[in-house]
Amino acid sequence: MRSGRPHSRFAVSVNRKIGGAVQRNYIKRKMKEWFRLNKSLIEQPHDLWISVKKPFGREHAARVERLFLDALVRIRYR
């Protein structure tokens, strides 16, 4: 959703059914880091909220990162 603010905001929510607190926090940390490193892909400020419904571990993090970056690029051209 476009924002009237001068910067983008990002939030992540992870379903409680996904693993324990350690795994949920890992997912949140990774997603926030990916956003921090790639927020320049979004030209105009947006408010983004990601809701994670399925778990991913270190072995699938690169695949999920590619999906996340594809989504950021799609937001740019909306």
PDB file with one MODEL, atoms N, CA, C and O in Angstrom:
MODEL        1
ATOM      1  N   MET A   1       0.839  -1.154   0.000  1.00  0.00           N
ATOM      2  CA  MET A   1       0.000   0.000   0.000  1.00  0.00           C
ATOM      3  C   MET A   1       0.902   1.241   0.000  1.00  0.00           C
ATOM      4  O   MET A   1       1.847   1.329   0.784  1.00  0.00           O
ATOM      5  N   ARG A   2       0.606   2.179  -0.870  1.00  0.00           N
ATOM      6  CA  ARG A   2       1.412   3.406  -0.900  1.00  0.00           C
ATOM      7  C   ARG A   2       1.234   4.196   0.380  1.00  0.00           C
ATOM      8  O   ARG A   2       0.175   4.176   1.007  1.00  0.00           O
ATOM      9  N   SER A   3       2.288   4.887   0.751  1.00  0.00           N
ATOM     10  CA  SER A   3       2.297   5.640   1.987  1.00  0.00           C
ATOM     11  C   SER A   3       2.567   7.110   1.689  1.00  0.00           C
ATOM     12  O   SER A   3       3.286   7.437   0.745  1.00  0.00           O
ATOM     13  N   GLY A   4       2.002   7.973   2.481  1.00  0.00           N
ATOM     14  CA  GLY A   4       2.264   9.394   2.354  1.00  0.00           C
ATOM     15  C   GLY A   4       3.497   9.812   3.138  1.00  0.00           C
ATOM     16  O   GLY A   4       3.870  10.985   3.134  1.00  0.00           O
ATOM     17  N   ARG A   5       4.120   8.875   3.797  1.00  0.00           N
ATOM     18  CA  ARG A   5       5.317   9.162   4.593  1.00  0.00           C
ATOM     19  C   ARG A   5       6.538   9.283   3.686  1.00  0.00           C
ATOM     20  O   ARG A   5       6.501   8.833   2.541  1.00  0.00           O
ATOM     21  N   PRO A   6       7.609   9.880   4.177  1.00  0.00           N
ATOM     22  CA  PRO A   6       8.806  10.035   3.346  1.00  0.00           C
ATOM     23  C   PRO A   6       9.638   8.752   3.210  1.00  0.00           C
ATOM     24  O   PRO A   6      10.609   8.728   2.455  1.00  0.00           O
ATOM     25  N   HIS A   7       9.264   7.682   3.938  1.00  0.00           N
ATOM     26  CA  HIS A   7      10.026   6.439   3.884  1.00  0.00           C
ATOM     27  C   HIS A   7       9.073   5.244   3.932  1.00  0.00           C
ATOM     28  O   HIS A   7       7.913   5.369   4.326  1.00  0.00           O
ATOM     29  N   SER A   8       9.583   4.098   3.528  1.00  0.00           N
ATOM     30  CA  SER A   8       8.781   2.875   3.564  1.00  0.00           C
ATOM     31  C   SER A   8       8.808   2.267   4.961  1.00  0.00           C
ATOM     32  O   SER A   8       9.774   2.420   5.708  1.00  0.00           O
ATOM     33  N   ARG A   9       7.717   1.571   5.293  1.00  0.00           N
ATOM     34  CA  ARG A   9       7.659   0.846   6.562  1.00  0.00           C
ATOM     35  C   ARG A   9       7.436  -0.628   6.252  1.00  0.00           C
ATOM     36  O   ARG A   9       6.839  -0.979   5.234  1.00  0.00           O
ATOM     37  N   PHE A  10       7.931  -1.493   7.155  1.00  0.00           N
ATOM     38  CA  PHE A  10       7.890  -2.923   6.915  1.00  0.00           C
ATOM     39  C   PHE A  10       7.534  -3.648   8.205  1.00  0.00           C
ATOM     40  O   PHE A  10       8.093  -3.353   9.261  1.00  0.00           O
ATOM     41  N   ALA A  11       6.617  -4.584   8.123  1.00  0.00           N
ATOM     42  CA  ALA A  11       6.231  -5.390   9.282  1.00  0.00           C
ATOM     43  C   ALA A  11       6.132  -6.847   8.860  1.00  0.00           C
ATOM     44  O   ALA A  11       5.754  -7.157   7.731  1.00  0.00           O
ATOM     45  N   VAL A  12       6.475  -7.728   9.778  1.00  0.00           N
ATOM     46  CA  VAL A  12       6.406  -9.168   9.529  1.00  0.00           C
ATOM     47  C   VAL A  12       5.633  -9.807  10.670  1.00  0.00           C
ATOM     48  O   VAL A  12       5.897  -9.535  11.841  1.00  0.00           O
ATOM     49  N   SER A  13       4.679 -10.659  10.320  1.00  0.00           N
ATOM     50  CA  SER A  13       4.024 -11.463  11.341  1.00  0.00           C
ATOM     51  C   SER A  13       4.192 -12.918  10.950  1.00  0.00           C
ATOM     52  O   SER A  13       4.043 -13.288   9.786  1.00  0.00           O
ATOM     53  N   VAL A  14       4.505 -13.742  11.949  1.00  0.00           N
ATOM     54  CA  VAL A  14       4.742 -15.168  11.714  1.00  0.00           C
ATOM     55  C   VAL A  14       3.729 -15.941  12.556  1.00  0.00           C
ATOM     56  O   VAL A  14       3.601 -15.718  13.760  1.00  0.00           O
ATOM     57  N   ASN A  15       3.020 -16.843  11.906  1.00  0.00           N
ATOM     58  CA  ASN A  15       2.004 -17.651  12.555  1.00  0.00           C
ATOM     59  C   ASN A  15       2.604 -18.426  13.730  1.00  0.00           C
ATOM     60  O   ASN A  15       3.702 -18.968  13.611  1.00  0.00           O
ATOM     61  N   ARG A  16       1.908 -18.484  14.846  1.00  0.00           N
ATOM     62  CA  ARG A  16       2.411 -19.182  16.036  1.00  0.00           C
ATOM     63  C   ARG A  16       2.533 -20.681  15.841  1.00  0.00           C
ATOM     64  O   ARG A  16       3.223 -21.356  16.604  1.00  0.00           O
ATOM     65  N   LYS A  17       1.871 -21.200  14.830  1.00  0.00           N
ATOM     66  CA  LYS A  17       1.944 -22.640  14.564  1.00  0.00           C
ATOM     67  C   LYS A  17       3.279 -23.032  13.934  1.00  0.00           C
ATOM     68  O   LYS A  17       3.590 -24.217  13.811  1.00  0.00           O
ATOM     69  N   ILE A  18       4.057 -22.042  13.541  1.00  0.00           N
ATOM     70  CA  ILE A  18       5.356 -22.303  12.902  1.00  0.00           C
ATOM     71  C   ILE A  18       6.416 -22.468  13.983  1.00  0.00           C
ATOM     72  O   ILE A  18       6.815 -21.497  14.625  1.00  0.00           O
ATOM     73  N   GLY A  19       6.864 -23.688  14.177  1.00  0.00           N
ATOM     74  CA  GLY A  19       7.984 -23.981  15.065  1.00  0.00           C
ATOM     75  C   GLY A  19       7.906 -23.319  16.426  1.00  0.00           C
ATOM     76  O   GLY A  19       6.829 -22.992  16.924  1.00  0.00           O
ATOM     77  N   GLY A  20       9.067 -23.132  17.008  1.00  0.00           N
ATOM     78  CA  GLY A  20       9.168 -22.455  18.288  1.00  0.00           C
ATOM     79  C   GLY A  20       9.550 -20.994  18.092  1.00  0.00           C
ATOM     80  O   GLY A  20       9.645 -20.506  16.966  1.00  0.00           O
ATOM     81  N   ALA A  21       9.763 -20.315  19.193  1.00  0.00           N
ATOM     82  CA  ALA A  21      10.097 -18.895  19.139  1.00  0.00           C
ATOM     83  C   ALA A  21      11.400 -18.647  18.388  1.00  0.00           C
ATOM     84  O   ALA A  21      11.535 -17.639  17.694  1.00  0.00           O
ATOM     85  N   VAL A  22      12.358 -19.560  18.523  1.00  0.00           N
ATOM     86  CA  VAL A  22      13.644 -19.388  17.854  1.00  0.00           C
ATOM     87  C   VAL A  22      13.456 -19.378  16.339  1.00  0.00           C
ATOM     88  O   VAL A  22      14.023 -18.528  15.653  1.00  0.00           O
ATOM     89  N   GLN A  23      12.677 -20.303  15.815  1.00  0.00           N
ATOM     90  CA  GLN A  23      12.454 -20.363  14.366  1.00  0.00           C
ATOM     91  C   GLN A  23      11.651 -19.161  13.883  1.00  0.00           C
ATOM     92  O   GLN A  23      11.951 -18.606  12.826  1.00  0.00           O
ATOM     93  N   ARG A  24      10.638 -18.753  14.637  1.00  0.00           N
ATOM     94  CA  ARG A  24       9.841 -17.581  14.236  1.00  0.00           C
ATOM     95  C   ARG A  24      10.708 -16.324  14.219  1.00  0.00           C
ATOM     96  O   ARG A  24      10.590 -15.507  13.306  1.00  0.00           O
ATOM     97  N   ASN A  25      11.565 -16.162  15.206  1.00  0.00           N
ATOM     98  CA  ASN A  25      12.439 -14.992  15.254  1.00  0.00           C
ATOM     99  C   ASN A  25      13.469 -15.020  14.134  1.00  0.00           C
ATOM    100  O   ASN A  25      13.824 -13.973  13.594  1.00  0.00           O
ATOM    101  N   TYR A  26      13.954 -16.212  13.779  1.00  0.00           N
ATOM    102  CA  TYR A  26      14.881 -16.345  12.654  1.00  0.00           C
ATOM    103  C   TYR A  26      14.220 -15.848  11.371  1.00  0.00           C
ATOM    104  O   TYR A  26      14.827 -15.104  10.601  1.00  0.00           O
ATOM    105  N   ILE A  27      12.980 -16.262  11.146  1.00  0.00           N
ATOM    106  CA  ILE A  27      12.251 -15.855   9.940  1.00  0.00           C
ATOM    107  C   ILE A  27      12.071 -14.335   9.918  1.00  0.00           C
ATOM    108  O   ILE A  27      12.273 -13.698   8.884  1.00  0.00           O
ATOM    109  N   LYS A  28      11.693 -13.763  11.049  1.00  0.00           N
ATOM    110  CA  LYS A  28      11.503 -12.302  11.111  1.00  0.00           C
ATOM    111  C   LYS A  28      12.812 -11.561  10.861  1.00  0.00           C
ATOM    112  O   LYS A  28      12.840 -10.572  10.127  1.00  0.00           O
ATOM    113  N   ARG A  29      13.896 -12.039  11.470  1.00  0.00           N
ATOM    114  CA  ARG A  29      15.203 -11.398  11.272  1.00  0.00           C
ATOM    115  C   ARG A  29      15.629 -11.417   9.815  1.00  0.00           C
ATOM    116  O   ARG A  29      16.077 -10.403   9.281  1.00  0.00           O
ATOM    117  N   LYS A  30      15.489 -12.583   9.165  1.00  0.00           N
ATOM    118  CA  LYS A  30      15.883 -12.700   7.762  1.00  0.00           C
ATOM    119  C   LYS A  30      15.064 -11.759   6.878  1.00  0.00           C
ATOM    120  O   LYS A  30      15.626 -11.069   6.028  1.00  0.00           O
ATOM    121  N   MET A  31      13.758 -11.726   7.068  1.00  0.00           N
ATOM    122  CA  MET A  31      12.905 -10.896   6.216  1.00  0.00           C
ATOM    123  C   MET A  31      13.209  -9.411   6.424  1.00  0.00           C
ATOM    124  O   MET A  31      13.252  -8.647   5.460  1.00  0.00           O
ATOM    125  N   LYS A  32      13.417  -9.004   7.668  1.00  0.00           N
ATOM    126  CA  LYS A  32      13.748  -7.600   7.930  1.00  0.00           C
ATOM    127  C   LYS A  32      15.093  -7.228   7.311  1.00  0.00           C
ATOM    128  O   LYS A  32      15.246  -6.129   6.778  1.00  0.00           O
ATOM    129  N   GLU A  33      16.061  -8.127   7.375  1.00  0.00           N
ATOM    130  CA  GLU A  33      17.375  -7.877   6.779  1.00  0.00           C
ATOM    131  C   GLU A  33      17.272  -7.768   5.261  1.00  0.00           C
ATOM    132  O   GLU A  33      17.887  -6.886   4.662  1.00  0.00           O
ATOM    133  N   TRP A  34      16.503  -8.655   4.636  1.00  0.00           N
ATOM    134  CA  TRP A  34      16.319  -8.598   3.182  1.00  0.00           C
ATOM    135  C   TRP A  34      15.680  -7.278   2.781  1.00  0.00           C
ATOM    136  O   TRP A  34      16.059  -6.681   1.774  1.00  0.00           O
ATOM    137  N   PHE A  35      14.709  -6.822   3.568  1.00  0.00           N
ATOM    138  CA  PHE A  35      14.073  -5.546   3.250  1.00  0.00           C
ATOM    139  C   PHE A  35      15.065  -4.401   3.412  1.00  0.00           C
ATOM    140  O   PHE A  35      15.137  -3.514   2.562  1.00  0.00           O
ATOM    141  N   ARG A  36      15.825  -4.418   4.494  1.00  0.00           N
ATOM    142  CA  ARG A  36      16.797  -3.349   4.754  1.00  0.00           C
ATOM    143  C   ARG A  36      17.806  -3.238   3.609  1.00  0.00           C
ATOM    144  O   ARG A  36      18.146  -2.136   3.180  1.00  0.00           O
ATOM    145  N   LEU A  37      18.277  -4.375   3.120  1.00  0.00           N
ATOM    146  CA  LEU A  37      19.287  -4.373   2.067  1.00  0.00           C
ATOM    147  C   LEU A  37      18.730  -4.030   0.686  1.00  0.00           C
ATOM    148  O   LEU A  37      19.478  -3.608  -0.196  1.00  0.00           O
ATOM    149  N   ASN A  38      17.417  -4.210   0.490  1.00  0.00           N
ATOM    150  CA  ASN A  38      16.842  -4.063  -0.846  1.00  0.00           C
ATOM    151  C   ASN A  38      15.696  -3.059  -0.929  1.00  0.00           C
ATOM    152  O   ASN A  38      14.948  -3.067  -1.907  1.00  0.00           O
ATOM    153  N   LYS A  39      15.542  -2.201   0.067  1.00  0.00           N
ATOM    154  CA  LYS A  39      14.427  -1.261   0.031  1.00  0.00           C
ATOM    155  C   LYS A  39      14.564  -0.238  -1.098  1.00  0.00           C
ATOM    156  O   LYS A  39      13.600   0.456  -1.421  1.00  0.00           O
ATOM    157  N   SER A  40      15.733  -0.140  -1.691  1.00  0.00           N
ATOM    158  CA  SER A  40      15.915   0.773  -2.819  1.00  0.00           C
ATOM    159  C   SER A  40      15.177   0.275  -4.067  1.00  0.00           C
ATOM    160  O   SER A  40      15.001   1.036  -5.018  1.00  0.00           O
ATOM    161  N   LEU A  41      14.744  -0.986  -4.076  1.00  0.00           N
ATOM    162  CA  LEU A  41      13.970  -1.510  -5.209  1.00  0.00           C
ATOM    163  C   LEU A  41      12.594  -0.855  -5.312  1.00  0.00           C
ATOM    164  O   LEU A  41      11.968  -0.871  -6.372  1.00  0.00           O
ATOM    165  N   ILE A  42      12.133  -0.284  -4.209  1.00  0.00           N
ATOM    166  CA  ILE A  42      10.833   0.385  -4.192  1.00  0.00           C
ATOM    167  C   ILE A  42      11.089   1.880  -4.333  1.00  0.00           C
ATOM    168  O   ILE A  42      11.736   2.483  -3.476  1.00  0.00           O
ATOM    169  N   GLU A  43      10.586   2.483  -5.410  1.00  0.00           N
ATOM    170  CA  GLU A  43      10.855   3.900  -5.647  1.00  0.00           C
ATOM    171  C   GLU A  43      10.062   4.803  -4.706  1.00  0.00           C
ATOM    172  O   GLU A  43      10.627   5.699  -4.080  1.00  0.00           O
ATOM    173  N   GLN A  44       8.765   4.571  -4.605  1.00  0.00           N
ATOM    174  CA  GLN A  44       7.923   5.408  -3.763  1.00  0.00           C
ATOM    175  C   GLN A  44       7.705   4.722  -2.423  1.00  0.00           C
ATOM    176  O   GLN A  44       7.707   3.493  -2.356  1.00  0.00           O
ATOM    177  N   PRO A  45       7.515   5.498  -1.346  1.00  0.00           N
ATOM    178  CA  PRO A  45       7.303   4.899  -0.024  1.00  0.00           C
ATOM    179  C   PRO A  45       6.040   4.033   0.013  1.00  0.00           C
ATOM    180  O   PRO A  45       4.990   4.421  -0.498  1.00  0.00           O
ATOM    181  N   HIS A  46       6.164   2.868   0.620  1.00  0.00           N
ATOM    182  CA  HIS A  46       5.052   1.938   0.790  1.00  0.00           C
ATOM    183  C   HIS A  46       5.038   1.430   2.227  1.00  0.00           C
ATOM    184  O   HIS A  46       6.066   1.420   2.904  1.00  0.00           O
ATOM    185  N   ASP A  47       3.869   1.013   2.678  1.00  0.00           N
ATOM    186  CA  ASP A  47       3.733   0.279   3.924  1.00  0.00           C
ATOM    187  C   ASP A  47       3.550  -1.180   3.539  1.00  0.00           C
ATOM    188  O   ASP A  47       2.593  -1.526   2.847  1.00  0.00           O
ATOM    189  N   LEU A  48       4.455  -2.027   3.979  1.00  0.00           N
ATOM    190  CA  LEU A  48       4.419  -3.450   3.636  1.00  0.00           C
ATOM    191  C   LEU A  48       4.193  -4.278   4.887  1.00  0.00           C
ATOM    192  O   LEU A  48       4.825  -4.050   5.919  1.00  0.00           O
ATOM    193  N   TRP A  49       3.289  -5.238   4.790  1.00  0.00           N
ATOM    194  CA  TRP A  49       3.065  -6.163   5.882  1.00  0.00           C
ATOM    195  C   TRP A  49       3.106  -7.562   5.301  1.00  0.00           C
ATOM    196  O   TRP A  49       2.304  -7.902   4.431  1.00  0.00           O
ATOM    197  N   ILE A  50       4.028  -8.365   5.774  1.00  0.00           N
ATOM    198  CA  ILE A  50       4.197  -9.736   5.313  1.00  0.00           C
ATOM    199  C   ILE A  50       3.686 -10.665   6.402  1.00  0.00           C
ATOM    200  O   ILE A  50       4.068 -10.541   7.566  1.00  0.00           O
ATOM    201  N   SER A  51       2.823 -11.590   6.021  1.00  0.00           N
ATOM    202  CA  SER A  51       2.321 -12.600   6.942  1.00  0.00           C
ATOM    203  C   SER A  51       2.853 -13.960   6.490  1.00  0.00           C
ATOM    204  O   SER A  51       2.504 -14.444   5.414  1.00  0.00           O
ATOM    205  N   VAL A  52       3.694 -14.565   7.315  1.00  0.00           N
ATOM    206  CA  VAL A  52       4.327 -15.840   6.972  1.00  0.00           C
ATOM    207  C   VAL A  52       3.466 -16.970   7.530  1.00  0.00           C
ATOM    208  O   VAL A  52       3.194 -17.028   8.729  1.00  0.00           O
ATOM    209  N   LYS A  53       3.044 -17.868   6.640  1.00  0.00           N
ATOM    210  CA  LYS A  53       2.173 -18.973   7.035  1.00  0.00           C
ATOM    211  C   LYS A  53       2.882 -20.325   7.039  1.00  0.00           C
ATOM    212  O   LYS A  53       2.429 -21.263   7.694  1.00  0.00           O
ATOM    213  N   LYS A  54       4.002 -20.426   6.302  1.00  0.00           N
ATOM    214  CA  LYS A  54       4.735 -21.691   6.230  1.00  0.00           C
ATOM    215  C   LYS A  54       6.180 -21.467   6.651  1.00  0.00           C
ATOM    216  O   LYS A  54       6.770 -20.435   6.334  1.00  0.00           O
ATOM    217  N   PRO A  55       6.745 -22.425   7.360  1.00  0.00           N
ATOM    218  CA  PRO A  55       8.124 -22.252   7.847  1.00  0.00           C
ATOM    219  C   PRO A  55       9.163 -22.426   6.741  1.00  0.00           C
ATOM    220  O   PRO A  55       8.917 -23.087   5.732  1.00  0.00           O
ATOM    221  N   PHE A  56      10.307 -21.826   6.952  1.00  0.00           N
ATOM    222  CA  PHE A  56      11.467 -22.097   6.107  1.00  0.00           C
ATOM    223  C   PHE A  56      12.707 -22.028   6.987  1.00  0.00           C
ATOM    224  O   PHE A  56      12.776 -21.246   7.935  1.00  0.00           O
ATOM    225  N   GLY A  57      13.668 -22.851   6.657  1.00  0.00           N
ATOM    226  CA  GLY A  57      14.909 -22.898   7.416  1.00  0.00           C
ATOM    227  C   GLY A  57      16.055 -22.385   6.581  1.00  0.00           C
ATOM    228  O   GLY A  57      15.861 -21.835   5.497  1.00  0.00           O
ATOM    229  N   ARG A  58      17.239 -22.571   7.095  1.00  0.00           N
ATOM    230  CA  ARG A  58      18.441 -22.088   6.404  1.00  0.00           C
ATOM    231  C   ARG A  58      18.599 -22.699   5.021  1.00  0.00           C
ATOM    232  O   ARG A  58      19.114 -22.052   4.109  1.00  0.00           O
ATOM    233  N   GLU A  59      18.156 -23.948   4.862  1.00  0.00           N
ATOM    234  CA  GLU A  59      18.326 -24.622   3.572  1.00  0.00           C
ATOM    235  C   GLU A  59      17.429 -24.048   2.480  1.00  0.00           C
ATOM    236  O   GLU A  59      17.722 -24.219   1.297  1.00  0.00           O
ATOM    237  N   HIS A  60      16.348 -23.374   2.849  1.00  0.00           N
ATOM    238  CA  HIS A  60      15.430 -22.801   1.862  1.00  0.00           C
ATOM    239  C   HIS A  60      15.434 -21.271   1.862  1.00  0.00           C
ATOM    240  O   HIS A  60      14.654 -20.656   1.136  1.00  0.00           O
ATOM    241  N   ALA A  61      16.289 -20.660   2.656  1.00  0.00           N
ATOM    242  CA  ALA A  61      16.291 -19.206   2.798  1.00  0.00           C
ATOM    243  C   ALA A  61      16.592 -18.496   1.478  1.00  0.00           C
ATOM    244  O   ALA A  61      15.992 -17.459   1.195  1.00  0.00           O
ATOM    245  N   ALA A  62      17.497 -19.024   0.674  1.00  0.00           N
ATOM    246  CA  ALA A  62      17.856 -18.376  -0.595  1.00  0.00           C
ATOM    247  C   ALA A  62      16.658 -18.369  -1.550  1.00  0.00           C
ATOM    248  O   ALA A  62      16.425 -17.381  -2.246  1.00  0.00           O
ATOM    249  N   ARG A  63      15.911 -19.451  -1.582  1.00  0.00           N
ATOM    250  CA  ARG A  63      14.721 -19.531  -2.447  1.00  0.00           C
ATOM    251  C   ARG A  63      13.648 -18.537  -1.999  1.00  0.00           C
ATOM    252  O   ARG A  63      13.029 -17.862  -2.822  1.00  0.00           O
ATOM    253  N   VAL A  64      13.440 -18.461  -0.697  1.00  0.00           N
ATOM    254  CA  VAL A  64      12.444 -17.527  -0.163  1.00  0.00           C
ATOM    255  C   VAL A  64      12.894 -16.087  -0.407  1.00  0.00           C
ATOM    256  O   VAL A  64      12.067 -15.221  -0.692  1.00  0.00           O
ATOM    257  N   GLU A  65      14.186 -15.828  -0.298  1.00  0.00           N
ATOM    258  CA  GLU A  65      14.706 -14.481  -0.563  1.00  0.00           C
ATOM    259  C   GLU A  65      14.430 -14.071  -2.011  1.00  0.00           C
ATOM    260  O   GLU A  65      14.040 -12.931  -2.263  1.00  0.00           O
ATOM    261  N   ARG A  66      14.626 -14.980  -2.958  1.00  0.00           N
ATOM    262  CA  ARG A  66      14.337 -14.667  -4.362  1.00  0.00           C
ATOM    263  C   ARG A  66      12.855 -14.327  -4.548  1.00  0.00           C
ATOM    264  O   ARG A  66      12.519 -13.390  -5.271  1.00  0.00           O
ATOM    265  N   LEU A  67      11.981 -15.078  -3.904  1.00  0.00           N
ATOM    266  CA  LEU A  67      10.544 -14.797  -3.992  1.00  0.00           C
ATOM    267  C   LEU A  67      10.223 -13.421  -3.398  1.00  0.00           C
ATOM    268  O   LEU A  67       9.419 -12.665  -3.944  1.00  0.00           O
ATOM    269  N   PHE A  68      10.868 -13.114  -2.270  1.00  0.00           N
ATOM    270  CA  PHE A  68      10.663 -11.825  -1.607  1.00  0.00           C
ATOM    271  C   PHE A  68      11.125 -10.671  -2.499  1.00  0.00           C
ATOM    272  O   PHE A  68      10.430  -9.663  -2.626  1.00  0.00           O
ATOM    273  N   LEU A  69      12.299 -10.823  -3.116  1.00  0.00           N
ATOM    274  CA  LEU A  69      12.827  -9.774  -3.994  1.00  0.00           C
ATOM    275  C   LEU A  69      11.958  -9.606  -5.237  1.00  0.00           C
ATOM    276  O   LEU A  69      11.756  -8.485  -5.705  1.00  0.00           O
ATOM    277  N   ASP A  70      11.446 -10.704  -5.772  1.00  0.00           N
ATOM    278  CA  ASP A  70      10.516 -10.613  -6.904  1.00  0.00           C
ATOM    279  C   ASP A  70       9.282  -9.816  -6.525  1.00  0.00           C
ATOM    280  O   ASP A  70       8.781  -9.023  -7.323  1.00  0.00           O
ATOM    281  N   ALA A  71       8.789 -10.022  -5.308  1.00  0.00           N
ATOM    282  CA  ALA A  71       7.617  -9.277  -4.845  1.00  0.00           C
ATOM    283  C   ALA A  71       7.933  -7.785  -4.725  1.00  0.00           C
ATOM    284  O   ALA A  71       7.104  -6.948  -5.082  1.00  0.00           O
ATOM    285  N   LEU A  72       9.123  -7.445  -4.225  1.00  0.00           N
ATOM    286  CA  LEU A  72       9.506  -6.035  -4.123  1.00  0.00           C
ATOM    287  C   LEU A  72       9.579  -5.385  -5.504  1.00  0.00           C
ATOM    288  O   LEU A  72       9.170  -4.236  -5.673  1.00  0.00           O
ATOM    289  N   VAL A  73      10.091  -6.106  -6.477  1.00  0.00           N
ATOM    290  CA  VAL A  73      10.187  -5.573  -7.836  1.00  0.00           C
ATOM    291  C   VAL A  73       8.783  -5.362  -8.408  1.00  0.00           C
ATOM    292  O   VAL A  73       8.529  -4.354  -9.068  1.00  0.00           O
ATOM    293  N   ARG A  74       7.867  -6.312  -8.159  1.00  0.00           N
ATOM    294  CA  ARG A  74       6.500  -6.161  -8.652  1.00  0.00           C
ATOM    295  C   ARG A  74       5.803  -4.949  -8.039  1.00  0.00           C
ATOM    296  O   ARG A  74       5.017  -4.276  -8.706  1.00  0.00           O
ATOM    297  N   ILE A  75       6.093  -4.673  -6.765  1.00  0.00           N
ATOM    298  CA  ILE A  75       5.513  -3.499  -6.104  1.00  0.00           C
ATOM    299  C   ILE A  75       5.980  -2.236  -6.811  1.00  0.00           C
ATOM    300  O   ILE A  75       5.213  -1.287  -6.972  1.00  0.00           O
ATOM    301  N   ARG A  76       7.226  -2.227  -7.226  1.00  0.00           N
ATOM    302  CA  ARG A  76       7.808  -1.054  -7.878  1.00  0.00           C
ATOM    303  C   ARG A  76       7.046  -0.688  -9.151  1.00  0.00           C
ATOM    304  O   ARG A  76       6.887   0.493  -9.458  1.00  0.00           O
ATOM    305  N   TYR A  77       6.582  -1.677  -9.883  1.00  0.00           N
ATOM    306  CA  TYR A  77       5.934  -1.420 -11.175  1.00  0.00           C
ATOM    307  C   TYR A  77       4.414  -1.440 -11.108  1.00  0.00           C
ATOM    308  O   TYR A  77       3.769  -1.566 -12.148  1.00  0.00           O
ATOM    309  N   ARG A  78       3.831  -1.323  -9.952  1.00  0.00           N
ATOM    310  CA  ARG A  78       2.365  -1.265  -9.820  1.00  0.00           C
ATOM    311  C   ARG A  78       1.884   0.131 -10.031  1.00  0.00           C
ATOM    312  O   ARG A  78       0.682   0.387  -9.962  1.00  0.00           O
TER     313      ARG A  78
ENDMDL
END
